[in-house]
Every structure is written in C-alpha cells, then in structure tokens.
C-alpha cells in the first residue's frame, strides 16, 4: 500500500507561518491513529492523528 505521510509544521514565534510536507512510501502495514512514526528528518517521532484510506487506489493519507 502507498502511504502518504503528511506533517504540518508551524512556528511558535511566528504563528501565522506554517508549512506542510508530504513523504510517500510503500509499506505492507498501514498506520493507525495513535502510532508514533519515527523519521530521520526530525529529532522526535510524531503521532498519527488521522488516517484516510482509499482502497480503490491502494493508498492512505496519514
């Protein structure tokens, strides 16, 4: 299944500034709400808060 992982980043100093980033990868196990995803691009893992699954296209958005 294709996993599209999205993370939203915002500044605590300049709260009106934010950015979203997406990473796509193939994986046999789909994430569920509450999972902690580790990413070498970030020092800490981040928690999965929402998962949308599209079985027709065999992908999910996290």
PyMOL Python script that loads the backbone (N, CA, C, O; Angstrom):
from pymol import cmd

cmd.read_pdbstr("""\
ATOM      1  N   UNK A   1       0.850  -1.178   0.000  1.00  0.00           N
ATOM      2  CA  UNK A   1       0.000   0.000   0.000  1.00  0.00           C
ATOM      3  C   UNK A   1       0.895   1.241   0.000  1.00  0.00           C
ATOM      4  O   UNK A   1       1.926   1.275   0.671  1.00  0.00           O
ATOM      5  N   UNK A   2       0.489   2.249  -0.755  1.00  0.00           N
ATOM      6  CA  UNK A   2       1.213   3.511  -0.781  1.00  0.00           C
ATOM      7  C   UNK A   2       0.780   4.355   0.418  1.00  0.00           C
ATOM      8  O   UNK A   2      -0.408   4.629   0.590  1.00  0.00           O
ATOM      9  N   UNK A   3       1.741   4.763   1.243  1.00  0.00           N
ATOM     10  CA  UNK A   3       1.477   5.578   2.425  1.00  0.00           C
ATOM     11  C   UNK A   3       1.926   7.005   2.120  1.00  0.00           C
ATOM     12  O   UNK A   3       3.092   7.236   1.800  1.00  0.00           O
ATOM     13  N   UNK A   4       1.008   7.955   2.219  1.00  0.00           N
ATOM     14  CA  UNK A   4       1.306   9.373   2.039  1.00  0.00           C
ATOM     15  C   UNK A   4       1.294  10.015   3.419  1.00  0.00           C
ATOM     16  O   UNK A   4       0.230  10.283   3.977  1.00  0.00           O
ATOM     17  N   UNK A   5       2.467  10.258   3.960  1.00  0.00           N
ATOM     18  CA  UNK A   5       2.598  10.810   5.306  1.00  0.00           C
ATOM     19  C   UNK A   5       2.721  12.324   5.214  1.00  0.00           C
ATOM     20  O   UNK A   5       3.638  12.841   4.577  1.00  0.00           O
ATOM     21  N   UNK A   6       1.794  13.034   5.852  1.00  0.00           N
ATOM     22  CA  UNK A   6       1.807  14.499   5.835  1.00  0.00           C
ATOM     23  C   UNK A   6       2.091  15.016   7.233  1.00  0.00           C
ATOM     24  O   UNK A   6       1.538  14.521   8.215  1.00  0.00           O
ATOM     25  N   UNK A   7       2.964  16.024   7.315  1.00  0.00           N
ATOM     26  CA  UNK A   7       3.247  16.662   8.590  1.00  0.00           C
ATOM     27  C   UNK A   7       3.095  18.166   8.405  1.00  0.00           C
ATOM     28  O   UNK A   7       3.536  18.731   7.405  1.00  0.00           O
ATOM     29  N   UNK A   8       2.472  18.794   9.372  1.00  0.00           N
ATOM     30  CA  UNK A   8       2.258  20.241   9.354  1.00  0.00           C
ATOM     31  C   UNK A   8       3.194  20.860  10.375  1.00  0.00           C
ATOM     32  O   UNK A   8       3.202  20.464  11.541  1.00  0.00           O
ATOM     33  N   UNK A   9       3.983  21.831   9.937  1.00  0.00           N
ATOM     34  CA  UNK A   9       4.984  22.463  10.790  1.00  0.00           C
ATOM     35  C   UNK A   9       4.636  23.939  10.907  1.00  0.00           C
ATOM     36  O   UNK A   9       4.351  24.601   9.909  1.00  0.00           O
ATOM     37  N   UNK A  10       4.662  24.454  12.144  1.00  0.00           N
ATOM     38  CA  UNK A  10       4.409  25.872  12.359  1.00  0.00           C
ATOM     39  C   UNK A  10       5.391  26.412  13.382  1.00  0.00           C
ATOM     40  O   UNK A  10       5.967  25.655  14.164  1.00  0.00           O
ATOM     41  N   UNK A  11       5.576  27.696  13.374  1.00  0.00           N
ATOM     42  CA  UNK A  11       6.495  28.374  14.274  1.00  0.00           C
ATOM     43  C   UNK A  11       5.760  28.842  15.527  1.00  0.00           C
ATOM     44  O   UNK A  11       4.656  29.379  15.435  1.00  0.00           O
ATOM     45  N   UNK A  12       6.362  28.643  16.683  1.00  0.00           N
ATOM     46  CA  UNK A  12       5.751  29.155  17.911  1.00  0.00           C
ATOM     47  C   UNK A  12       5.998  30.652  18.043  1.00  0.00           C
ATOM     48  O   UNK A  12       5.276  31.340  18.764  1.00  0.00           O
ATOM     49  N   UNK A  13       7.013  31.157  17.353  1.00  0.00           N
ATOM     50  CA  UNK A  13       7.321  32.590  17.395  1.00  0.00           C
ATOM     51  C   UNK A  13       6.446  33.351  16.405  1.00  0.00           C
ATOM     52  O   UNK A  13       5.862  34.378  16.751  1.00  0.00           O
ATOM     53  N   UNK A  14       6.356  32.854  15.187  1.00  0.00           N
ATOM     54  CA  UNK A  14       5.543  33.489  14.143  1.00  0.00           C
ATOM     55  C   UNK A  14       4.418  32.526  13.786  1.00  0.00           C
ATOM     56  O   UNK A  14       4.542  31.751  12.837  1.00  0.00           O
ATOM     57  N   UNK A  15       3.333  32.569  14.534  1.00  0.00           N
ATOM     58  CA  UNK A  15       2.268  31.577  14.416  1.00  0.00           C
ATOM     59  C   UNK A  15       1.540  31.617  13.076  1.00  0.00           C
ATOM     60  O   UNK A  15       0.892  30.636  12.709  1.00  0.00           O
ATOM     61  N   UNK A  16       1.625  32.708  12.345  1.00  0.00           N
ATOM     62  CA  UNK A  16       0.965  32.766  11.045  1.00  0.00           C
ATOM     63  C   UNK A  16       1.771  32.051   9.977  1.00  0.00           C
ATOM     64  O   UNK A  16       1.271  31.837   8.872  1.00  0.00           O
ATOM     65  N   UNK A  17       3.009  31.676  10.280  1.00  0.00           N
ATOM     66  CA  UNK A  17       3.835  30.960   9.317  1.00  0.00           C
ATOM     67  C   UNK A  17       3.743  29.463   9.576  1.00  0.00           C
ATOM     68  O   UNK A  17       3.993  28.999  10.689  1.00  0.00           O
ATOM     69  N   UNK A  18       3.384  28.716   8.543  1.00  0.00           N
ATOM     70  CA  UNK A  18       3.321  27.266   8.652  1.00  0.00           C
ATOM     71  C   UNK A  18       3.602  26.660   7.284  1.00  0.00           C
ATOM     72  O   UNK A  18       3.514  27.334   6.258  1.00  0.00           O
ATOM     73  N   UNK A  19       3.937  25.385   7.291  1.00  0.00           N
ATOM     74  CA  UNK A  19       4.239  24.672   6.054  1.00  0.00           C
ATOM     75  C   UNK A  19       3.780  23.230   6.227  1.00  0.00           C
ATOM     76  O   UNK A  19       3.777  22.705   7.340  1.00  0.00           O
ATOM     77  N   UNK A  20       3.398  22.599   5.143  1.00  0.00           N
ATOM     78  CA  UNK A  20       3.070  21.177   5.190  1.00  0.00           C
ATOM     79  C   UNK A  20       4.042  20.442   4.268  1.00  0.00           C
ATOM     80  O   UNK A  20       4.421  20.938   3.207  1.00  0.00           O
ATOM     81  N   UNK A  21       4.427  19.259   4.702  1.00  0.00           N
ATOM     82  CA  UNK A  21       5.350  18.440   3.930  1.00  0.00           C
ATOM     83  C   UNK A  21       4.738  17.052   3.784  1.00  0.00           C
ATOM     84  O   UNK A  21       4.037  16.584   4.682  1.00  0.00           O
ATOM     85  N   UNK A  22       5.001  16.388   2.652  1.00  0.00           N
ATOM     86  CA  UNK A  22       4.471  15.051   2.439  1.00  0.00           C
ATOM     87  C   UNK A  22       5.593  14.127   1.954  1.00  0.00           C
ATOM     88  O   UNK A  22       6.403  14.487   1.100  1.00  0.00           O
ATOM     89  N   UNK A  23       5.607  12.933   2.530  1.00  0.00           N
ATOM     90  CA  UNK A  23       6.547  11.893   2.117  1.00  0.00           C
ATOM     91  C   UNK A  23       5.713  10.674   1.733  1.00  0.00           C
ATOM     92  O   UNK A  23       4.796  10.297   2.463  1.00  0.00           O
ATOM     93  N   UNK A  24       6.018  10.063   0.606  1.00  0.00           N
ATOM     94  CA  UNK A  24       5.281   8.898   0.131  1.00  0.00           C
ATOM     95  C   UNK A  24       6.214   7.691   0.085  1.00  0.00           C
ATOM     96  O   UNK A  24       7.343   7.779  -0.397  1.00  0.00           O
ATOM     97  N   UNK A  25       5.720   6.563   0.594  1.00  0.00           N
ATOM     98  CA  UNK A  25       6.497   5.343   0.573  1.00  0.00           C
ATOM     99  C   UNK A  25       5.573   4.148   0.499  1.00  0.00           C
ATOM    100  O   UNK A  25       4.385   4.260   0.802  1.00  0.00           O
ATOM    101  N   UNK A  26       6.102   3.012   0.102  1.00  0.00           N
ATOM    102  CA  UNK A  26       5.360   1.755   0.039  1.00  0.00           C
ATOM    103  C   UNK A  26       5.590   0.987   1.330  1.00  0.00           C
ATOM    104  O   UNK A  26       6.715   0.903   1.821  1.00  0.00           O
ATOM    105  N   UNK A  27       4.509   0.425   1.878  1.00  0.00           N
ATOM    106  CA  UNK A  27       4.628  -0.351   3.110  1.00  0.00           C
ATOM    107  C   UNK A  27       3.476  -1.332   3.182  1.00  0.00           C
ATOM    108  O   UNK A  27       2.382  -1.037   2.703  1.00  0.00           O
ATOM    109  N   UNK A  28       3.703  -2.490   3.770  1.00  0.00           N
ATOM    110  CA  UNK A  28       2.673  -3.524   3.860  1.00  0.00           C
ATOM    111  C   UNK A  28       1.722  -3.326   5.041  1.00  0.00           C
ATOM    112  O   UNK A  28       0.620  -3.873   5.045  1.00  0.00           O
ATOM    113  N   UNK A  29       2.135  -2.558   6.030  1.00  0.00           N
ATOM    114  CA  UNK A  29       1.309  -2.325   7.220  1.00  0.00           C
ATOM    115  C   UNK A  29       0.884  -0.867   7.219  1.00  0.00           C
ATOM    116  O   UNK A  29       1.717   0.027   7.077  1.00  0.00           O
ATOM    117  N   UNK A  30      -0.413  -0.627   7.376  1.00  0.00           N
ATOM    118  CA  UNK A  30      -0.869   0.758   7.380  1.00  0.00           C
ATOM    119  C   UNK A  30      -0.855   1.304   8.810  1.00  0.00           C
ATOM    120  O   UNK A  30      -1.170   0.579   9.753  1.00  0.00           O
ATOM    121  N   UNK A  31      -0.489   2.587   8.975  1.00  0.00           N
ATOM    122  CA  UNK A  31      -0.501   3.200  10.298  1.00  0.00           C
ATOM    123  C   UNK A  31      -1.928   3.364  10.815  1.00  0.00           C
ATOM    124  O   UNK A  31      -2.877   3.410  10.031  1.00  0.00           O
ATOM    125  N   UNK A  32      -2.074   3.452  12.126  1.00  0.00           N
ATOM    126  CA  UNK A  32      -3.366   3.717  12.759  1.00  0.00           C
ATOM    127  C   UNK A  32      -3.209   4.897  13.701  1.00  0.00           C
ATOM    128  O   UNK A  32      -2.099   5.224  14.119  1.00  0.00           O
ATOM    129  N   UNK A  33      -4.317   5.528  14.031  1.00  0.00           N
ATOM    130  CA  UNK A  33      -4.314   6.673  14.935  1.00  0.00           C
ATOM    131  C   UNK A  33      -3.640   6.281  16.249  1.00  0.00           C
ATOM    132  O   UNK A  33      -3.937   5.234  16.824  1.00  0.00           O
ATOM    133  N   UNK A  34      -2.736   7.128  16.709  1.00  0.00           N
ATOM    134  CA  UNK A  34      -2.022   6.874  17.950  1.00  0.00           C
ATOM    135  C   UNK A  34      -0.627   6.304  17.752  1.00  0.00           C
ATOM    136  O   UNK A  34       0.190   6.353  18.671  1.00  0.00           O
ATOM    137  N   UNK A  35      -0.335   5.760  16.561  1.00  0.00           N
ATOM    138  CA  UNK A  35       1.021   5.272  16.284  1.00  0.00           C
ATOM    139  C   UNK A  35       2.012   6.426  16.346  1.00  0.00           C
ATOM    140  O   UNK A  35       1.664   7.570  16.055  1.00  0.00           O
ATOM    141  N   UNK A  36       3.239   6.121  16.725  1.00  0.00           N
ATOM    142  CA  UNK A  36       4.316   7.102  16.684  1.00  0.00           C
ATOM    143  C   UNK A  36       5.198   6.739  15.498  1.00  0.00           C
ATOM    144  O   UNK A  36       5.732   5.632  15.427  1.00  0.00           O
ATOM    145  N   UNK A  37       5.348   7.673  14.571  1.00  0.00           N
ATOM    146  CA  UNK A  37       6.171   7.446  13.388  1.00  0.00           C
ATOM    147  C   UNK A  37       7.514   8.144  13.586  1.00  0.00           C
ATOM    148  O   UNK A  37       7.570   9.357  13.789  1.00  0.00           O
ATOM    149  N   UNK A  38       8.585   7.370  13.524  1.00  0.00           N
ATOM    150  CA  UNK A  38       9.925   7.941  13.596  1.00  0.00           C
ATOM    151  C   UNK A  38      10.371   8.312  12.193  1.00  0.00           C
ATOM    152  O   UNK A  38      10.106   7.591  11.230  1.00  0.00           O
ATOM    153  N   UNK A  39      11.055   9.453  12.089  1.00  0.00           N
ATOM    154  CA  UNK A  39      11.533   9.923  10.803  1.00  0.00           C
ATOM    155  C   UNK A  39      12.917  10.505  11.018  1.00  0.00           C
ATOM    156  O   UNK A  39      13.076  11.385  11.865  1.00  0.00           O
ATOM    157  N   UNK A  40      13.931  10.048  10.282  1.00  0.00           N
ATOM    158  CA  UNK A  40      15.276  10.576  10.493  1.00  0.00           C
ATOM    159  C   UNK A  40      15.395  12.068  10.197  1.00  0.00           C
ATOM    160  O   UNK A  40      16.369  12.696  10.614  1.00  0.00           O
ATOM    161  N   UNK A  41      14.432  12.649   9.489  1.00  0.00           N
ATOM    162  CA  UNK A  41      14.456  14.085   9.214  1.00  0.00           C
ATOM    163  C   UNK A  41      14.065  14.938  10.404  1.00  0.00           C
ATOM    164  O   UNK A  41      14.301  16.146  10.404  1.00  0.00           O
ATOM    165  N   UNK A  42      13.472  14.328  11.416  1.00  0.00           N
ATOM    166  CA  UNK A  42      13.050  15.037  12.613  1.00  0.00           C
ATOM    167  C   UNK A  42      13.664  14.346  13.820  1.00  0.00           C
ATOM    168  O   UNK A  42      13.830  13.126  13.822  1.00  0.00           O
ATOM    169  N   UNK A  43      14.001  15.122  14.852  1.00  0.00           N
ATOM    170  CA  UNK A  43      14.657  14.545  16.032  1.00  0.00           C
ATOM    171  C   UNK A  43      13.708  13.673  16.843  1.00  0.00           C
ATOM    172  O   UNK A  43      14.140  12.695  17.453  1.00  0.00           O
ATOM    173  N   UNK A  44      12.442  14.006  16.860  1.00  0.00           N
ATOM    174  CA  UNK A  44      11.456  13.225  17.606  1.00  0.00           C
ATOM    175  C   UNK A  44      10.472  12.596  16.640  1.00  0.00           C
ATOM    176  O   UNK A  44      10.281  13.090  15.529  1.00  0.00           O
ATOM    177  N   UNK A  45       9.851  11.515  17.060  1.00  0.00           N
ATOM    178  CA  UNK A  45       8.780  10.936  16.265  1.00  0.00           C
ATOM    179  C   UNK A  45       7.540  11.801  16.374  1.00  0.00           C
ATOM    180  O   UNK A  45       7.482  12.709  17.204  1.00  0.00           O
ATOM    181  N   UNK A  46       6.562  11.529  15.552  1.00  0.00           N
ATOM    182  CA  UNK A  46       5.318  12.272  15.636  1.00  0.00           C
ATOM    183  C   UNK A  46       4.151  11.301  15.636  1.00  0.00           C
ATOM    184  O   UNK A  46       4.222  10.216  15.059  1.00  0.00           O
ATOM    185  N   UNK A  47       3.080  11.710  16.291  1.00  0.00           N
ATOM    186  CA  UNK A  47       1.923  10.839  16.478  1.00  0.00           C
ATOM    187  C   UNK A  47       0.964  10.939  15.308  1.00  0.00           C
ATOM    188  O   UNK A  47       0.680  12.032  14.818  1.00  0.00           O
ATOM    189  N   UNK A  48       0.465   9.793  14.861  1.00  0.00           N
ATOM    190  CA  UNK A  48      -0.538   9.754  13.805  1.00  0.00           C
ATOM    191  C   UNK A  48      -1.866  10.201  14.417  1.00  0.00           C
ATOM    192  O   UNK A  48      -2.331   9.611  15.393  1.00  0.00           O
ATOM    193  N   UNK A  49      -2.477  11.247  13.843  1.00  0.00           N
ATOM    194  CA  UNK A  49      -3.742  11.760  14.383  1.00  0.00           C
ATOM    195  C   UNK A  49      -4.936  11.434  13.489  1.00  0.00           C
ATOM    196  O   UNK A  49      -6.078  11.463  13.948  1.00  0.00           O
ATOM    197  N   UNK A  50      -4.678  11.121  12.200  1.00  0.00           N
ATOM    198  CA  UNK A  50      -5.781  10.802  11.302  1.00  0.00           C
ATOM    199  C   UNK A  50      -5.267   9.926  10.174  1.00  0.00           C
ATOM    200  O   UNK A  50      -4.162  10.140   9.676  1.00  0.00           O
ATOM    201  N   UNK A  51      -6.057   8.942   9.765  1.00  0.00           N
ATOM    202  CA  UNK A  51      -5.709   8.074   8.648  1.00  0.00           C
ATOM    203  C   UNK A  51      -6.911   8.002   7.711  1.00  0.00           C
ATOM    204  O   UNK A  51      -8.010   7.640   8.132  1.00  0.00           O
ATOM    205  N   UNK A  52      -6.700   8.348   6.439  1.00  0.00           N
ATOM    206  CA  UNK A  52      -7.736   8.218   5.407  1.00  0.00           C
ATOM    207  C   UNK A  52      -7.281   7.157   4.418  1.00  0.00           C
ATOM    208  O   UNK A  52      -6.177   7.233   3.880  1.00  0.00           O
ATOM    209  N   UNK A  53      -8.138   6.164   4.180  1.00  0.00           N
ATOM    210  CA  UNK A  53      -7.774   5.036   3.328  1.00  0.00           C
ATOM    211  C   UNK A  53      -8.603   5.063   2.050  1.00  0.00           C
ATOM    212  O   UNK A  53      -9.817   5.260   2.095  1.00  0.00           O
ATOM    213  N   UNK A  54      -7.944   4.865   0.914  1.00  0.00           N
ATOM    214  CA  UNK A  54      -8.614   4.735  -0.366  1.00  0.00           C
ATOM    215  C   UNK A  54      -8.252   3.358  -0.912  1.00  0.00           C
ATOM    216  O   UNK A  54      -7.195   3.187  -1.520  1.00  0.00           O
ATOM    217  N   UNK A  55      -9.123   2.383  -0.698  1.00  0.00           N
ATOM    218  CA  UNK A  55      -8.843   1.016  -1.129  1.00  0.00           C
ATOM    219  C   UNK A  55      -8.828   0.883  -2.650  1.00  0.00           C
ATOM    220  O   UNK A  55      -8.141   0.010  -3.181  1.00  0.00           O
ATOM    221  N   UNK A  56      -9.572   1.730  -3.360  1.00  0.00           N
ATOM    222  CA  UNK A  56      -9.600   1.663  -4.820  1.00  0.00           C
ATOM    223  C   UNK A  56      -8.232   1.973  -5.421  1.00  0.00           C
ATOM    224  O   UNK A  56      -7.837   1.367  -6.417  1.00  0.00           O
ATOM    225  N   UNK A  57      -7.511   2.917  -4.816  1.00  0.00           N
ATOM    226  CA  UNK A  57      -6.183   3.264  -5.338  1.00  0.00           C
ATOM    227  C   UNK A  57      -5.051   2.648  -4.502  1.00  0.00           C
ATOM    228  O   UNK A  57      -3.874   2.891  -4.764  1.00  0.00           O
ATOM    229  N   UNK A  58      -5.423   1.851  -3.495  1.00  0.00           N
ATOM    230  CA  UNK A  58      -4.449   1.166  -2.635  1.00  0.00           C
ATOM    231  C   UNK A  58      -3.483   2.140  -1.967  1.00  0.00           C
ATOM    232  O   UNK A  58      -2.271   1.925  -1.975  1.00  0.00           O
ATOM    233  N   UNK A  59      -4.028   3.215  -1.386  1.00  0.00           N
ATOM    234  CA  UNK A  59      -3.181   4.193  -0.709  1.00  0.00           C
ATOM    235  C   UNK A  59      -3.907   4.766   0.496  1.00  0.00           C
ATOM    236  O   UNK A  59      -5.131   4.690   0.603  1.00  0.00           O
ATOM    237  N   UNK A  60      -3.128   5.339   1.397  1.00  0.00           N
ATOM    238  CA  UNK A  60      -3.721   6.019   2.533  1.00  0.00           C
ATOM    239  C   UNK A  60      -2.952   7.308   2.812  1.00  0.00           C
ATOM    240  O   UNK A  60      -1.774   7.444   2.483  1.00  0.00           O
ATOM    241  N   UNK A  61      -3.659   8.238   3.426  1.00  0.00           N
ATOM    242  CA  UNK A  61      -3.064   9.515   3.824  1.00  0.00           C
ATOM    243  C   UNK A  61      -3.016   9.545   5.342  1.00  0.00           C
ATOM    244  O   UNK A  61      -4.013   9.282   6.014  1.00  0.00           O
ATOM    245  N   UNK A  62      -1.839   9.869   5.873  1.00  0.00           N
ATOM    246  CA  UNK A  62      -1.621   9.879   7.318  1.00  0.00           C
ATOM    247  C   UNK A  62      -1.273  11.286   7.742  1.00  0.00           C
ATOM    248  O   UNK A  62      -1.045  11.536   8.926  1.00  0.00           O
TER     249      UNK A  62
END
""", "prot")
cmd.dss("prot")
cmd.show_as("cartoon", "prot")
cmd.util.cbc("prot")
cmd.orient("prot")
